[in-house]
Amino acid sequence: MKRIALLGLVCFALSGCGDDKVISDEMFAGDWKCEVIDYKSTWDKSSFGEFKPTNEKQIKLLSFKYENNSLYLKASEKEDWKAGSLIEEYNNKTTQEEDDFLIDKITKSLKKISNNKFITTYESEIIVKDEKYNSLNEKLKNEATCTRIK
């Protein structure tokens, strides 16, 4: 009997833990302040080094509205609203394009910290296939930490 009660208590406790990390476009509705940092990694003979910031932290103000099952974004410096799903755009997947000269790999991710904070990451890696031109190889990362302001 004690085991059943303990099992029930554990299941109850665990059922409340996962809900806070669920992400939907609706959660973004409101105004956000995003701290954006760009990073670059340099090519060192045969691989990339560590990411290093390329600029000071930038502040971006964003507004989202959710209407008719669609998310709309307006940046503070722009007049119009742009439709698009953050969840679909930053889907935690990597895409890769390749031609005779280079390989271009892009990874976009979205992480919900809480209902009032999230992080987006955009990472791009370009590798030139011909070793004579490997000085053109580059790896860039943009990370935005956004906090709800209303």
CNS distance restraints for C-alpha pairs under 8 A (distance, minus, plus):
assign (resid   1 and name CA) (resid   5 and name CA) 6.36 0.50 0.50
assign (resid   2 and name CA) (resid   6 and name CA) 6.04 0.50 0.50
assign (resid   3 and name CA) (resid   7 and name CA) 5.93 0.50 0.50
assign (resid   4 and name CA) (resid   8 and name CA) 6.06 0.50 0.50
assign (resid   5 and name CA) (resid   9 and name CA) 6.18 0.50 0.50
assign (resid   6 and name CA) (resid  10 and name CA) 6.18 0.50 0.50
assign (resid   7 and name CA) (resid  11 and name CA) 6.15 0.50 0.50
assign (resid   8 and name CA) (resid  12 and name CA) 6.11 0.50 0.50
assign (resid   9 and name CA) (resid  13 and name CA) 6.17 0.50 0.50
assign (resid  10 and name CA) (resid  14 and name CA) 6.13 0.50 0.50
assign (resid  11 and name CA) (resid  15 and name CA) 6.03 0.50 0.50
assign (resid  12 and name CA) (resid  16 and name CA) 6.85 0.50 0.50
assign (resid  13 and name CA) (resid  17 and name CA) 6.91 0.50 0.50
assign (resid  14 and name CA) (resid  18 and name CA) 7.30 0.50 0.50
assign (resid  15 and name CA) (resid  19 and name CA) 7.81 0.50 0.50
assign (resid  18 and name CA) (resid  22 and name CA) 7.29 0.50 0.50
assign (resid  20 and name CA) (resid 114 and name CA) 6.65 0.50 0.50
assign (resid  20 and name CA) (resid 115 and name CA) 7.37 0.50 0.50
assign (resid  21 and name CA) (resid 112 and name CA) 6.02 0.50 0.50
assign (resid  21 and name CA) (resid 113 and name CA) 7.26 0.50 0.50
assign (resid  21 and name CA) (resid 114 and name CA) 7.09 0.50 0.50
assign (resid  22 and name CA) (resid 112 and name CA) 7.79 0.50 0.50
assign (resid  23 and name CA) (resid  27 and name CA) 7.06 0.50 0.50
assign (resid  23 and name CA) (resid  87 and name CA) 7.58 0.50 0.50
assign (resid  23 and name CA) (resid 112 and name CA) 6.83 0.50 0.50
assign (resid  24 and name CA) (resid  28 and name CA) 7.79 0.50 0.50
assign (resid  24 and name CA) (resid  87 and name CA) 7.11 0.50 0.50
assign (resid  25 and name CA) (resid  29 and name CA) 7.67 0.50 0.50
assign (resid  25 and name CA) (resid  66 and name CA) 7.38 0.50 0.50
assign (resid  25 and name CA) (resid  70 and name CA) 7.64 0.50 0.50
assign (resid  25 and name CA) (resid  71 and name CA) 6.16 0.50 0.50
assign (resid  25 and name CA) (resid  85 and name CA) 6.42 0.50 0.50
assign (resid  25 and name CA) (resid  86 and name CA) 6.77 0.50 0.50
assign (resid  25 and name CA) (resid  87 and name CA) 6.66 0.50 0.50
assign (resid  26 and name CA) (resid  66 and name CA) 5.90 0.50 0.50
assign (resid  26 and name CA) (resid  71 and name CA) 7.29 0.50 0.50
assign (resid  27 and name CA) (resid 115 and name CA) 6.78 0.50 0.50
assign (resid  28 and name CA) (resid  64 and name CA) 6.10 0.50 0.50
assign (resid  28 and name CA) (resid  65 and name CA) 7.52 0.50 0.50
assign (resid  28 and name CA) (resid  66 and name CA) 7.89 0.50 0.50
assign (resid  29 and name CA) (resid  63 and name CA) 7.36 0.50 0.50
assign (resid  29 and name CA) (resid  64 and name CA) 4.71 0.50 0.50
assign (resid  29 and name CA) (resid  65 and name CA) 4.68 0.50 0.50
assign (resid  29 and name CA) (resid  66 and name CA) 5.73 0.50 0.50
assign (resid  29 and name CA) (resid  71 and name CA) 7.77 0.50 0.50
assign (resid  30 and name CA) (resid  63 and name CA) 5.69 0.50 0.50
assign (resid  30 and name CA) (resid  64 and name CA) 5.27 0.50 0.50
assign (resid  30 and name CA) (resid  65 and name CA) 6.34 0.50 0.50
assign (resid  30 and name CA) (resid 148 and name CA) 7.17 0.50 0.50
assign (resid  30 and name CA) (resid 149 and name CA) 7.84 0.50 0.50
assign (resid  30 and name CA) (resid 150 and name CA) 5.90 0.50 0.50
assign (resid  31 and name CA) (resid  61 and name CA) 7.37 0.50 0.50
assign (resid  31 and name CA) (resid  62 and name CA) 5.82 0.50 0.50
assign (resid  31 and name CA) (resid  63 and name CA) 4.38 0.50 0.50
assign (resid  31 and name CA) (resid  64 and name CA) 6.39 0.50 0.50
assign (resid  31 and name CA) (resid 148 and name CA) 5.92 0.50 0.50
assign (resid  31 and name CA) (resid 149 and name CA) 5.58 0.50 0.50
assign (resid  31 and name CA) (resid 150 and name CA) 5.27 0.50 0.50
assign (resid  32 and name CA) (resid  61 and name CA) 5.82 0.50 0.50
assign (resid  32 and name CA) (resid  62 and name CA) 5.15 0.50 0.50
assign (resid  32 and name CA) (resid  63 and name CA) 6.15 0.50 0.50
assign (resid  32 and name CA) (resid 146 and name CA) 6.08 0.50 0.50
assign (resid  32 and name CA) (resid 147 and name CA) 5.47 0.50 0.50
assign (resid  32 and name CA) (resid 148 and name CA) 4.40 0.50 0.50
assign (resid  32 and name CA) (resid 149 and name CA) 5.28 0.50 0.50
assign (resid  32 and name CA) (resid 150 and name CA) 7.19 0.50 0.50
assign (resid  33 and name CA) (resid  59 and name CA) 6.83 0.50 0.50
assign (resid  33 and name CA) (resid  60 and name CA) 5.90 0.50 0.50
assign (resid  33 and name CA) (resid  61 and name CA) 4.74 0.50 0.50
assign (resid  33 and name CA) (resid  62 and name CA) 6.42 0.50 0.50
assign (resid  33 and name CA) (resid 146 and name CA) 5.48 0.50 0.50
assign (resid  33 and name CA) (resid 147 and name CA) 5.39 0.50 0.50
assign (resid  33 and name CA) (resid 148 and name CA) 6.39 0.50 0.50
assign (resid  33 and name CA) (resid 149 and name CA) 6.43 0.50 0.50
assign (resid  34 and name CA) (resid  59 and name CA) 5.64 0.50 0.50
assign (resid  34 and name CA) (resid  60 and name CA) 5.07 0.50 0.50
assign (resid  34 and name CA) (resid  61 and name CA) 6.21 0.50 0.50
assign (resid  34 and name CA) (resid  62 and name CA) 7.46 0.50 0.50
assign (resid  34 and name CA) (resid 144 and name CA) 5.86 0.50 0.50
assign (resid  34 and name CA) (resid 145 and name CA) 5.32 0.50 0.50
assign (resid  34 and name CA) (resid 146 and name CA) 3.98 0.50 0.50
assign (resid  34 and name CA) (resid 147 and name CA) 6.31 0.50 0.50
assign (resid  35 and name CA) (resid  57 and name CA) 6.19 0.50 0.50
assign (resid  35 and name CA) (resid  58 and name CA) 5.63 0.50 0.50
assign (resid  35 and name CA) (resid  59 and name CA) 4.78 0.50 0.50
assign (resid  35 and name CA) (resid  60 and name CA) 6.52 0.50 0.50
assign (resid  35 and name CA) (resid 144 and name CA) 5.46 0.50 0.50
assign (resid  35 and name CA) (resid 145 and name CA) 5.26 0.50 0.50
assign (resid  35 and name CA) (resid 146 and name CA) 6.35 0.50 0.50
assign (resid  36 and name CA) (resid  57 and name CA) 5.59 0.50 0.50
assign (resid  36 and name CA) (resid  58 and name CA) 5.00 0.50 0.50
assign (resid  36 and name CA) (resid  59 and name CA) 6.21 0.50 0.50
assign (resid  36 and name CA) (resid  60 and name CA) 7.29 0.50 0.50
assign (resid  36 and name CA) (resid 142 and name CA) 7.00 0.50 0.50
assign (resid  36 and name CA) (resid 143 and name CA) 5.68 0.50 0.50
assign (resid  36 and name CA) (resid 144 and name CA) 4.31 0.50 0.50
assign (resid  36 and name CA) (resid 145 and name CA) 6.54 0.50 0.50
assign (resid  37 and name CA) (resid  53 and name CA) 6.77 0.50 0.50
assign (resid  37 and name CA) (resid  54 and name CA) 7.83 0.50 0.50
assign (resid  37 and name CA) (resid  55 and name CA) 6.97 0.50 0.50
assign (resid  37 and name CA) (resid  56 and name CA) 6.92 0.50 0.50
assign (resid  37 and name CA) (resid  57 and name CA) 5.06 0.50 0.50
assign (resid  37 and name CA) (resid  58 and name CA) 6.49 0.50 0.50
assign (resid  37 and name CA) (resid 142 and name CA) 5.85 0.50 0.50
assign (resid  37 and name CA) (resid 143 and name CA) 5.45 0.50 0.50
assign (resid  37 and name CA) (resid 144 and name CA) 6.53 0.50 0.50
assign (resid  38 and name CA) (resid  53 and name CA) 5.75 0.50 0.50
assign (resid  38 and name CA) (resid  54 and name CA) 5.71 0.50 0.50
assign (resid  38 and name CA) (resid  55 and name CA) 6.45 0.50 0.50
assign (resid  38 and name CA) (resid  57 and name CA) 7.98 0.50 0.50
assign (resid  38 and name CA) (resid 140 and name CA) 7.40 0.50 0.50
assign (resid  38 and name CA) (resid 141 and name CA) 5.77 0.50 0.50
assign (resid  38 and name CA) (resid 142 and name CA) 4.49 0.50 0.50
assign (resid  38 and name CA) (resid 143 and name CA) 6.50 0.50 0.50
assign (resid  39 and name CA) (resid  51 and name CA) 5.65 0.50 0.50
assign (resid  39 and name CA) (resid  52 and name CA) 5.17 0.50 0.50
assign (resid  39 and name CA) (resid  53 and name CA) 4.25 0.50 0.50
assign (resid  39 and name CA) (resid  54 and name CA) 5.27 0.50 0.50
assign (resid  39 and name CA) (resid  55 and name CA) 7.86 0.50 0.50
assign (resid  39 and name CA) (resid 140 and name CA) 5.71 0.50 0.50
assign (resid  39 and name CA) (resid 141 and name CA) 4.94 0.50 0.50
assign (resid  39 and name CA) (resid 142 and name CA) 6.21 0.50 0.50
assign (resid  40 and name CA) (resid  51 and name CA) 5.24 0.50 0.50
assign (resid  40 and name CA) (resid  52 and name CA) 5.51 0.50 0.50
assign (resid  40 and name CA) (resid  53 and name CA) 6.46 0.50 0.50
assign (resid  40 and name CA) (resid  54 and name CA) 6.34 0.50 0.50
assign (resid  40 and name CA) (resid 138 and name CA) 7.56 0.50 0.50
assign (resid  40 and name CA) (resid 139 and name CA) 5.84 0.50 0.50
assign (resid  40 and name CA) (resid 140 and name CA) 4.59 0.50 0.50
assign (resid  40 and name CA) (resid 141 and name CA) 6.32 0.50 0.50
assign (resid  41 and name CA) (resid  48 and name CA) 5.95 0.50 0.50
assign (resid  41 and name CA) (resid  49 and name CA) 5.47 0.50 0.50
assign (resid  41 and name CA) (resid  50 and name CA) 5.63 0.50 0.50
assign (resid  41 and name CA) (resid  51 and name CA) 4.53 0.50 0.50
assign (resid  41 and name CA) (resid  52 and name CA) 6.35 0.50 0.50
assign (resid  41 and name CA) (resid 138 and name CA) 6.70 0.50 0.50
assign (resid  41 and name CA) (resid 139 and name CA) 5.22 0.50 0.50
assign (resid  41 and name CA) (resid 140 and name CA) 6.39 0.50 0.50
assign (resid  42 and name CA) (resid  48 and name CA) 5.57 0.50 0.50
assign (resid  42 and name CA) (resid  49 and name CA) 5.66 0.50 0.50
assign (resid  42 and name CA) (resid  50 and name CA) 7.72 0.50 0.50
assign (resid  42 and name CA) (resid  51 and name CA) 7.90 0.50 0.50
assign (resid  42 and name CA) (resid 137 and name CA) 7.79 0.50 0.50
assign (resid  42 and name CA) (resid 138 and name CA) 6.27 0.50 0.50
assign (resid  42 and name CA) (resid 139 and name CA) 6.94 0.50 0.50
assign (resid  43 and name CA) (resid  47 and name CA) 5.70 0.50 0.50
assign (resid  43 and name CA) (resid  48 and name CA) 4.52 0.50 0.50
assign (resid  43 and name CA) (resid  49 and name CA) 6.39 0.50 0.50
assign (resid  43 and name CA) (resid 134 and name CA) 7.75 0.50 0.50
assign (resid  43 and name CA) (resid 135 and name CA) 6.80 0.50 0.50
assign (resid  43 and name CA) (resid 137 and name CA) 6.25 0.50 0.50
assign (resid  43 and name CA) (resid 138 and name CA) 6.65 0.50 0.50
assign (resid  44 and name CA) (resid  48 and name CA) 5.86 0.50 0.50
assign (resid  44 and name CA) (resid  49 and name CA) 6.57 0.50 0.50
assign (resid  48 and name CA) (resid 139 and name CA) 7.42 0.50 0.50
assign (resid  51 and name CA) (resid 140 and name CA) 7.97 0.50 0.50
assign (resid  51 and name CA) (resid 141 and name CA) 7.86 0.50 0.50
assign (resid  60 and name CA) (resid  75 and name CA) 7.52 0.50 0.50
assign (resid  60 and name CA) (resid  76 and name CA) 7.36 0.50 0.50
assign (resid  61 and name CA) (resid  75 and name CA) 6.17 0.50 0.50
assign (resid  61 and name CA) (resid  76 and name CA) 5.38 0.50 0.50
assign (resid  62 and name CA) (resid  73 and name CA) 7.00 0.50 0.50
assign (resid  62 and name CA) (resid  74 and name CA) 5.87 0.50 0.50
assign (resid  62 and name CA) (resid  75 and name CA) 4.63 0.50 0.50
assign (resid  62 and name CA) (resid  76 and name CA) 5.90 0.50 0.50
assign (resid  63 and name CA) (resid  73 and name CA) 5.81 0.50 0.50
assign (resid  63 and name CA) (resid  74 and name CA) 5.16 0.50 0.50
assign (resid  63 and name CA) (resid  75 and name CA) 6.37 0.50 0.50
assign (resid  63 and name CA) (resid  76 and name CA) 7.52 0.50 0.50
assign (resid  64 and name CA) (resid  71 and name CA) 6.75 0.50 0.50
assign (resid  64 and name CA) (resid  72 and name CA) 5.45 0.50 0.50
assign (resid  64 and name CA) (resid  73 and name CA) 4.67 0.50 0.50
assign (resid  64 and name CA) (resid  74 and name CA) 6.39 0.50 0.50
assign (resid  65 and name CA) (resid  71 and name CA) 5.86 0.50 0.50
assign (resid  65 and name CA) (resid  72 and name CA) 5.24 0.50 0.50
assign (resid  65 and name CA) (resid  73 and name CA) 6.78 0.50 0.50
assign (resid  66 and name CA) (resid  70 and name CA) 5.59 0.50 0.50
assign (resid  66 and name CA) (resid  71 and name CA) 4.58 0.50 0.50
assign (resid  66 and name CA) (resid  72 and name CA) 6.28 0.50 0.50
assign (resid  67 and name CA) (resid  71 and name CA) 6.60 0.50 0.50
assign (resid  67 and name CA) (resid  72 and name CA) 7.84 0.50 0.50
assign (resid  70 and name CA) (resid  83 and name CA) 6.94 0.50 0.50
assign (resid  70 and name CA) (resid  84 and name CA) 7.14 0.50 0.50
assign (resid  70 and name CA) (resid  85 and name CA) 7.21 0.50 0.50
assign (resid  71 and name CA) (resid  83 and name CA) 5.79 0.50 0.50
assign (resid  71 and name CA) (resid  84 and name CA) 5.72 0.50 0.50
assign (resid  71 and name CA) (resid  85 and name CA) 5.75 0.50 0.50
assign (resid  71 and name CA) (resid  86 and name CA) 7.98 0.50 0.50
assign (resid  72 and name CA) (resid  81 and name CA) 5.79 0.50 0.50
assign (resid  72 and name CA) (resid  82 and name CA) 5.26 0.50 0.50
assign (resid  72 and name CA) (resid  83 and name CA) 4.29 0.50 0.50
assign (resid  72 and name CA) (resid  84 and name CA) 6.12 0.50 0.50
assign (resid  72 and name CA) (resid  85 and name CA) 7.88 0.50 0.50
assign (resid  73 and name CA) (resid  81 and name CA) 5.32 0.50 0.50
assign (resid  73 and name CA) (resid  82 and name CA) 5.04 0.50 0.50
assign (resid  73 and name CA) (resid  83 and name CA) 6.28 0.50 0.50
assign (resid  73 and name CA) (resid  84 and name CA) 7.43 0.50 0.50
assign (resid  74 and name CA) (resid  78 and name CA) 6.58 0.50 0.50
assign (resid  74 and name CA) (resid  79 and name CA) 7.20 0.50 0.50
assign (resid  74 and name CA) (resid  80 and name CA) 6.26 0.50 0.50
assign (resid  74 and name CA) (resid  81 and name CA) 4.75 0.50 0.50
assign (resid  74 and name CA) (resid  82 and name CA) 6.37 0.50 0.50
assign (resid  75 and name CA) (resid  79 and name CA) 7.82 0.50 0.50
assign (resid  84 and name CA) (resid  88 and name CA) 7.98 0.50 0.50
assign (resid  84 and name CA) (resid  89 and name CA) 7.66 0.50 0.50
assign (resid  85 and name CA) (resid  89 and name CA) 6.11 0.50 0.50
assign (resid  86 and name CA) (resid  90 and name CA) 5.75 0.50 0.50
assign (resid  86 and name CA) (resid  91 and name CA) 7.99 0.50 0.50
assign (resid  86 and name CA) (resid 110 and name CA) 7.90 0.50 0.50
assign (resid  87 and name CA) (resid  91 and name CA) 5.68 0.50 0.50
assign (resid  87 and name CA) (resid 110 and name CA) 7.22 0.50 0.50
assign (resid  89 and name CA) (resid 108 and name CA) 7.34 0.50 0.50
assign (resid  90 and name CA) (resid 108 and name CA) 4.72 0.50 0.50
assign (resid  90 and name CA) (resid 109 and name CA) 4.60 0.50 0.50
assign (resid  90 and name CA) (resid 110 and name CA) 5.37 0.50 0.50
assign (resid  90 and name CA) (resid 120 and name CA) 7.13 0.50 0.50
assign (resid  90 and name CA) (resid 121 and name CA) 7.84 0.50 0.50
assign (resid  91 and name CA) (resid 108 and name CA) 6.34 0.50 0.50
assign (resid  91 and name CA) (resid 109 and name CA) 5.71 0.50 0.50
assign (resid  91 and name CA) (resid 110 and name CA) 6.86 0.50 0.50
assign (resid  92 and name CA) (resid 107 and name CA) 6.78 0.50 0.50
assign (resid  92 and name CA) (resid 108 and name CA) 5.46 0.50 0.50
assign (resid  92 and name CA) (resid 109 and name CA) 4.12 0.50 0.50
assign (resid  92 and name CA) (resid 110 and name CA) 6.57 0.50 0.50
assign (resid  93 and name CA) (resid 107 and name CA) 5.82 0.50 0.50
assign (resid  93 and name CA) (resid 108 and name CA) 6.37 0.50 0.50
assign (resid  93 and name CA) (resid 109 and name CA) 7.12 0.50 0.50
assign (resid  94 and name CA) (resid 105 and name CA) 6.82 0.50 0.50
assign (resid  94 and name CA) (resid 106 and name CA) 5.53 0.50 0.50
assign (resid  94 and name CA) (resid 107 and name CA) 4.32 0.50 0.50
assign (resid  94 and name CA) (resid 108 and name CA) 6.94 0.50 0.50
assign (resid  95 and name CA) (resid 105 and name CA) 5.77 0.50 0.50
assign (resid  95 and name CA) (resid 106 and name CA) 5.33 0.50 0.50
assign (resid  95 and name CA) (resid 107 and name CA) 6.48 0.50 0.50
assign (resid  96 and name CA) (resid 103 and name CA) 7.09 0.50 0.50
assign (resid  96 and name CA) (resid 104 and name CA) 5.63 0.50 0.50
assign (resid  96 and name CA) (resid 105 and name CA) 4.34 0.50 0.50
assign (resid  96 and name CA) (resid 106 and name CA) 6.38 0.50 0.50
assign (resid  97 and name CA) (resid 103 and name CA) 5.95 0.50 0.50
assign (resid  97 and name CA) (resid 104 and name CA) 5.21 0.50 0.50
assign (resid  97 and name CA) (resid 105 and name CA) 6.48 0.50 0.50
assign (resid  98 and name CA) (resid 102 and name CA) 5.90 0.50 0.50
assign (resid  98 and name CA) (resid 103 and name CA) 4.47 0.50 0.50
assign (resid  98 and name CA) (resid 104 and name CA) 6.22 0.50 0.50
assign (resid  99 and name CA) (resid 103 and name CA) 6.68 0.50 0.50
assign (resid 100 and name CA) (resid 129 and name CA) 7.63 0.50 0.50
assign (resid 101 and name CA) (resid 128 and name CA) 5.94 0.50 0.50
assign (resid 101 and name CA) (resid 129 and name CA) 5.61 0.50 0.50
assign (resid 101 and name CA) (resid 130 and name CA) 7.03 0.50 0.50
assign (resid 102 and name CA) (resid 126 and name CA) 6.85 0.50 0.50
assign (resid 102 and name CA) (resid 127 and name CA) 5.55 0.50 0.50
assign (resid 102 and name CA) (resid 128 and name CA) 4.27 0.50 0.50
assign (resid 102 and name CA) (resid 129 and name CA) 5.29 0.50 0.50
assign (resid 103 and name CA) (resid 125 and name CA) 7.98 0.50 0.50
assign (resid 103 and name CA) (resid 126 and name CA) 5.72 0.50 0.50
assign (resid 103 and name CA) (resid 127 and name CA) 5.22 0.50 0.50
assign (resid 103 and name CA) (resid 128 and name CA) 6.45 0.50 0.50
assign (resid 103 and name CA) (resid 129 and name CA) 7.30 0.50 0.50
assign (resid 104 and name CA) (resid 124 and name CA) 7.24 0.50 0.50
assign (resid 104 and name CA) (resid 125 and name CA) 5.82 0.50 0.50
assign (resid 104 and name CA) (resid 126 and name CA) 4.60 0.50 0.50
assign (resid 104 and name CA) (resid 127 and name CA) 6.62 0.50 0.50
assign (resid 105 and name CA) (resid 124 and name CA) 5.78 0.50 0.50
assign (resid 105 and name CA) (resid 125 and name CA) 5.13 0.50 0.50
assign (resid 105 and name CA) (resid 126 and name CA) 6.45 0.50 0.50
assign (resid 106 and name CA) (resid 122 and name CA) 7.30 0.50 0.50
assign (resid 106 and name CA) (resid 123 and name CA) 5.66 0.50 0.50
assign (resid 106 and name CA) (resid 124 and name CA) 4.55 0.50 0.50
assign (resid 106 and name CA) (resid 125 and name CA) 6.47 0.50 0.50
assign (resid 107 and name CA) (resid 121 and name CA) 7.86 0.50 0.50
assign (resid 107 and name CA) (resid 122 and name CA) 5.90 0.50 0.50
assign (resid 107 and name CA) (resid 123 and name CA) 5.12 0.50 0.50
assign (resid 107 and name CA) (resid 124 and name CA) 6.56 0.50 0.50
assign (resid 108 and name CA) (resid 120 and name CA) 7.34 0.50 0.50
assign (resid 108 and name CA) (resid 121 and name CA) 5.57 0.50 0.50
assign (resid 108 and name CA) (resid 122 and name CA) 4.55 0.50 0.50
assign (resid 108 and name CA) (resid 123 and name CA) 6.34 0.50 0.50
assign (resid 109 and name CA) (resid 120 and name CA) 5.65 0.50 0.50
assign (resid 109 and name CA) (resid 121 and name CA) 5.14 0.50 0.50
assign (resid 109 and name CA) (resid 122 and name CA) 6.67 0.50 0.50
assign (resid 110 and name CA) (resid 118 and name CA) 7.18 0.50 0.50
assign (resid 110 and name CA) (resid 119 and name CA) 5.76 0.50 0.50
assign (resid 110 and name CA) (resid 120 and name CA) 4.54 0.50 0.50
assign (resid 110 and name CA) (resid 121 and name CA) 6.51 0.50 0.50
assign (resid 111 and name CA) (resid 118 and name CA) 5.62 0.50 0.50
assign (resid 111 and name CA) (resid 119 and name CA) 5.19 0.50 0.50
assign (resid 111 and name CA) (resid 120 and name CA) 6.47 0.50 0.50
assign (resid 112 and name CA) (resid 117 and name CA) 6.47 0.50 0.50
assign (resid 112 and name CA) (resid 118 and name CA) 4.43 0.50 0.50
assign (resid 112 and name CA) (resid 119 and name CA) 6.55 0.50 0.50
assign (resid 113 and name CA) (resid 117 and name CA) 5.32 0.50 0.50
assign (resid 113 and name CA) (resid 118 and name CA) 5.15 0.50 0.50
assign (resid 113 and name CA) (resid 119 and name CA) 7.38 0.50 0.50
assign (resid 114 and name CA) (resid 118 and name CA) 6.79 0.50 0.50
assign (resid 116 and name CA) (resid 147 and name CA) 5.69 0.50 0.50
assign (resid 116 and name CA) (resid 148 and name CA) 4.94 0.50 0.50
assign (resid 117 and name CA) (resid 145 and name CA) 7.32 0.50 0.50
assign (resid 117 and name CA) (resid 146 and name CA) 5.56 0.50 0.50
assign (resid 117 and name CA) (resid 147 and name CA) 4.52 0.50 0.50
assign (resid 117 and name CA) (resid 148 and name CA) 6.28 0.50 0.50
assign (resid 118 and name CA) (resid 145 and name CA) 6.02 0.50 0.50
assign (resid 118 and name CA) (resid 146 and name CA) 5.39 0.50 0.50
assign (resid 118 and name CA) (resid 147 and name CA) 6.83 0.50 0.50
assign (resid 119 and name CA) (resid 143 and name CA) 7.03 0.50 0.50
assign (resid 119 and name CA) (resid 144 and name CA) 5.54 0.50 0.50
assign (resid 119 and name CA) (resid 145 and name CA) 4.48 0.50 0.50
assign (resid 119 and name CA) (resid 146 and name CA) 6.08 0.50 0.50
assign (resid 120 and name CA) (resid 143 and name CA) 5.79 0.50 0.50
assign (resid 120 and name CA) (resid 144 and name CA) 5.27 0.50 0.50
assign (resid 120 and name CA) (resid 145 and name CA) 6.72 0.50 0.50
assign (resid 121 and name CA) (resid 141 and name CA) 7.04 0.50 0.50
assign (resid 121 and name CA) (resid 142 and name CA) 5.73 0.50 0.50
assign (resid 121 and name CA) (resid 143 and name CA) 4.54 0.50 0.50
assign (resid 121 and name CA) (resid 144 and name CA) 6.55 0.50 0.50
assign (resid 122 and name CA) (resid 141 and name CA) 5.60 0.50 0.50
assign (resid 122 and name CA) (resid 142 and name CA) 5.14 0.50 0.50
assign (resid 122 and name CA) (resid 143 and name CA) 6.52 0.50 0.50
assign (resid 123 and name CA) (resid 139 and name CA) 7.36 0.50 0.50
assign (resid 123 and name CA) (resid 140 and name CA) 5.72 0.50 0.50
assign (resid 123 and name CA) (resid 141 and name CA) 4.33 0.50 0.50
assign (resid 123 and name CA) (resid 142 and name CA) 6.46 0.50 0.50
assign (resid 124 and name CA) (resid 139 and name CA) 5.63 0.50 0.50
assign (resid 124 and name CA) (resid 140 and name CA) 5.21 0.50 0.50
assign (resid 124 and name CA) (resid 141 and name CA) 6.37 0.50 0.50
assign (resid 125 and name CA) (resid 137 and name CA) 7.71 0.50 0.50
assign (resid 125 and name CA) (resid 138 and name CA) 5.88 0.50 0.50
assign (resid 125 and name CA) (resid 139 and name CA) 4.33 0.50 0.50
assign (resid 125 and name CA) (resid 140 and name CA) 6.50 0.50 0.50
assign (resid 126 and name CA) (resid 137 and name CA) 5.46 0.50 0.50
assign (resid 126 and name CA) (resid 138 and name CA) 5.33 0.50 0.50
assign (resid 126 and name CA) (resid 139 and name CA) 6.33 0.50 0.50
assign (resid 127 and name CA) (resid 134 and name CA) 7.14 0.50 0.50
assign (resid 127 and name CA) (resid 136 and name CA) 7.55 0.50 0.50
assign (resid 127 and name CA) (resid 137 and name CA) 4.77 0.50 0.50
assign (resid 127 and name CA) (resid 138 and name CA) 6.83 0.50 0.50
assign (resid 128 and name CA) (resid 133 and name CA) 6.49 0.50 0.50
assign (resid 128 and name CA) (resid 134 and name CA) 5.70 0.50 0.50
assign (resid 128 and name CA) (resid 136 and name CA) 6.77 0.50 0.50
assign (resid 128 and name CA) (resid 137 and name CA) 5.92 0.50 0.50
assign (resid 129 and name CA) (resid 133 and name CA) 7.92 0.50 0.50
assign (resid 129 and name CA) (resid 134 and name CA) 7.52 0.50 0.50
assign (resid 130 and name CA) (resid 134 and name CA) 6.76 0.50 0.50
assign (resid 133 and name CA) (resid 137 and name CA) 7.83 0.50 0.50
